[in-house]
Amino acid sequence: MKVSAGVDEVGRGCLAGPVYAAAVILDDSINVKILKDSKLVAKDKRELLANYIKKIQFGLLVKLLSKK
């Protein structure tokens, strides 16, 4: 089995405030066309996609990072 890993972040940057960073490991057979920049996906579809990813993921980590 092949897997793919993806990362994303949201926030203004550690100097301006906290940043959330996430990494996920998925089966390589996933249709990557659905994995767009979350800012380009409508909110209702973003929530559906997040739930789908949570169900099929092999590994998922979300961290809050700040300058403190």
C-alpha positions as CSV (number, residue, x, y, z in Angstrom):
1,M,0.0,0.0,0.0
2,K,1.2,3.5,-0.8
3,V,0.4,6.5,1.3
4,S,0.5,10.2,0.9
5,A,1.1,12.9,3.5
6,G,-0.2,16.4,3.4
7,V,0.2,19.5,5.6
8,D,-1.6,22.8,6.0
9,E,-1.6,25.8,8.3
10,V,-3.9,28.6,9.2
11,G,-3.1,31.8,11.1
12,R,-1.4,35.1,10.6
13,G,2.1,33.8,11.5
14,C,3.8,33.3,14.8
15,L,4.8,36.9,15.1
16,A,1.2,38.1,14.7
17,G,-0.5,35.4,16.7
18,P,-1.0,31.7,17.0
19,V,-0.9,29.3,14.0
20,Y,-2.6,26.0,13.7
21,A,-0.7,23.4,11.7
22,A,-2.0,20.0,10.6
23,A,-0.6,16.9,9.0
24,V,-2.5,13.9,7.7
25,I,-1.5,10.6,6.2
26,L,-4.0,9.1,3.6
27,D,-4.1,6.1,1.3
28,D,-2.5,7.0,-2.0
29,S,-5.7,6.1,-3.8
30,I,-7.6,9.2,-2.6
31,N,-8.7,11.6,-5.3
32,V,-6.3,14.5,-4.7
33,K,-8.4,16.9,-6.7
34,I,-10.7,17.1,-3.7
35,L,-7.8,18.2,-1.5
36,K,-7.7,21.9,-2.4
37,D,-6.6,24.8,-0.4
38,S,-9.3,25.0,2.3
39,K,-9.8,28.7,1.7
40,L,-11.0,27.8,-1.8
41,V,-13.7,25.4,-0.6
42,A,-17.1,26.5,0.5
43,K,-17.6,26.3,4.3
44,D,-20.3,23.5,4.1
45,K,-18.1,21.4,1.7
46,R,-15.1,22.1,3.9
47,E,-16.8,20.6,6.9
48,L,-17.9,17.5,4.9
49,L,-14.4,17.1,3.5
50,A,-12.9,17.4,7.1
51,N,-15.3,14.7,8.3
52,Y,-14.4,12.4,5.4
53,I,-10.7,12.9,6.0
54,K,-11.1,12.1,9.7
55,K,-12.8,8.8,8.8
56,I,-10.3,7.6,6.2
57,Q,-7.0,8.9,7.6
58,F,-4.1,6.7,8.9
59,G,-2.6,9.5,10.9
60,L,-3.7,13.0,11.8
61,L,-2.1,15.6,14.0
62,V,-3.2,19.2,14.7
63,K,-1.1,21.5,16.8
64,L,-1.5,25.1,18.0
65,L,1.8,27.0,17.7
66,S,2.6,30.4,19.2
67,K,5.7,32.5,19.9
68,K,5.3,31.8,23.6
